[in-house]
Amino acid sequence: MSKKSEARSSARGAAKAAGGAHLTKQARLGTLTRLFQHLEHFGFQVAGPGALREKHVVHYIESRLAEGKSLRTLQNEAAHIRSAMRAVGRHQAADSVSICNAALRISGTDRSGTKTAATPEQYQAAIAAASAIDPGLVAVLKLERTLGLRAAEAVRCGPSLSSWERDLRAGKPVTIIHGTKGGRRRDSEPANRLLALEAVSEARSVADARGAKLIGCPDLRAAMTWYRNIMHRAISPLAGITGHCLRYAYAADRLAAYEGSGEARREALAQTSIDLGHGDGRGQYVQAVYTR
């Protein structure tokens, strides 16, 4: 096996061994692939994560900084590299102060993000724009807003719509199975049960006509690509929001409902975090990110 093939094989193994959800592993593998391509280009002979030294990490991050990559992107990439190094036993090197974020000049950001909750006017503008494009897109946006679904959850929810309709009519939360992070099923309480039921019923009509699909593409990858492109080119410029802003609006509604029922702020944040699929331990994260 050539050194290049050995490095790639080792990178794949380390990316998986470091753990995390599927998307985290994929992102980590992408970072390691770029890292070893970079090292090869500059003449470094590195067989894999087990042979990485601090100078290799510094060289890569400095190059990415020169390319203008954001601090948040580089913080994630540095974390990917360090976790891969730990996965192959290089704990001392991974924890070296020479490759901490401060030493790499990539510290100083927070996770508050830049998105805010969609206003009712922005939501209606998005629905109006989507109505001129595709009924499945309208259905996805309404599900994101009324049930707090992530884009992948909404695009893939076709097989679940019948059970969701029954659950909503029975006063129950809906159980989200498809498209969730890490494949972990979760429950979601509607922001407004009547509006959620209306959205699910409309989505079911679309899915029934399209073989359990909301977006009429041959596979999930194509459907997600189409959704992202349409949002970027046609919806966001007109409505001034992204799909995730609808999830933020849902979170604001759920938080207000919990506090309105007498829940303390801390408990309301924990409950909202559960509704969003983050678990009850991410209340402060919800406070920082979703209540802007």
Long-range contacts (C-beta under 8 A, 24 or more apart in sequence): 3-45, 3-47, 4-36, 4-40, 6-47, 6-48, 7-36, 7-40, 7-46, 7-47, 7-48, 8-33, 8-36, 9-48, 10-47, 10-48, 10-49, 10-50, 10-88, 11-35, 11-36, 11-48, 11-49, 11-84, 13-88, 14-48, 14-49, 14-50, 14-84, 14-85, 14-87, 14-88, 15-80, 15-84, 17-84, 17-87, 17-88, 18-80, 18-83, 18-84, 18-86, 18-87, 19-83, 19-87, 20-83, 21-181, 21-182, 21-183, 22-182, 22-183, 23-181, 27-76, 27-80, 28-80, 28-83, 28-84, 31-76, 31-77, 31-80, 31-81, 32-80, 32-81, 32-84, 34-60, 34-77, 35-60, 35-77, 35-81, 38-63, 48-88, 49-81, 49-84, 49-85, 49-87, 49-88, 49-90, 50-88, 50-89, 50-90, 52-81, 52-85, 52-90, 52-93, 53-93, 54-93, 54-96, 54-98, 54-99, 57-81, 57-99, 57-104, 58-98, 58-99, 58-103, 58-104, 61-99, 61-104, 61-106, 62-104, 65-105, 65-106, 71-106, 71-107, 71-108, 71-109, 72-109, 74-104, 74-106, 75-101, 75-106, 75-107, 75-109, 78-104, 78-106, 110-288, 111-285, 111-288, 111-289, 112-288, 112-289, 112-292, 113-289, 113-292, 115-242, 115-244, 115-245, 115-248, 115-292, 116-245, 116-248, 116-292, 117-245, 117-248, 117-249, 117-251, 117-252, 117-290, 117-292, 118-145, 118-239, 118-241, 118-245, 118-246, 118-248, 118-249, 119-249, 122-239, 122-240, 122-241, 122-245, 123-239, 123-241, 123-246, 123-249, 125-238, 125-239, 125-240, 126-235, 126-238, 126-239, 126-241, 126-246, 129-234, 129-235, 129-238, 129-239, 130-235, 133-230, 133-234, 134-215, 134-216, 134-230, 135-202, 135-206, 136-206, 136-210, 136-213, 136-214, 136-215, 136-216, 137-215, 137-227, 137-230, 137-235, 138-202, 139-199, 139-202, 139-203, 139-206, 139-207, 139-214, 140-203, 140-214, 140-215, 140-227, 140-243, 141-235, 141-243, 141-246, 142-195, 142-198, 142-199, 142-202, 142-203, 143-199, 143-200, 143-203, 144-243, 144-246, 144-247, 144-250, 145-191, 145-199, 145-246, 145-247, 145-249, 145-250, 146-190, 146-191, 146-192, 146-195, 146-196, 146-199, 146-250, 147-174, 147-176, 147-188, 147-190, 147-191, 147-196, 147-199, 147-200, 147-250, 148-188, 148-191, 148-247, 148-250, 148-251, 148-254, 148-275, 148-276, 149-176, 149-188, 149-247, 150-179, 150-180, 150-181, 150-244, 150-247, 150-277, 151-224, 151-227, 151-228, 151-243, 151-244, 152-179, 152-180, 152-220, 152-224, 153-178, 153-179, 153-180, 154-179, 154-214, 155-179, 155-214, 155-215, 155-220, 155-223, 155-224, 155-227, 156-220, 157-203, 157-214, 158-203, 158-207, 158-210, 158-212, 158-213, 158-214, 159-212, 161-200, 161-203, 161-204, 161-207, 162-204, 164-200, 165-197, 165-200, 165-201, 165-204, 168-193, 168-196, 168-197, 168-200, 169-197, 174-200, 176-277, 180-277, 181-277, 184-277, 186-274, 186-277, 187-274, 187-275, 188-275, 188-277, 189-254, 189-275, 191-249, 191-250, 191-253, 191-254, 191-257, 192-253, 247-276, 247-290, 248-290, 248-292, 250-275, 251-275, 251-276, 251-286, 251-290, 251-291, 252-290, 252-291, 255-286, 255-290, 255-291
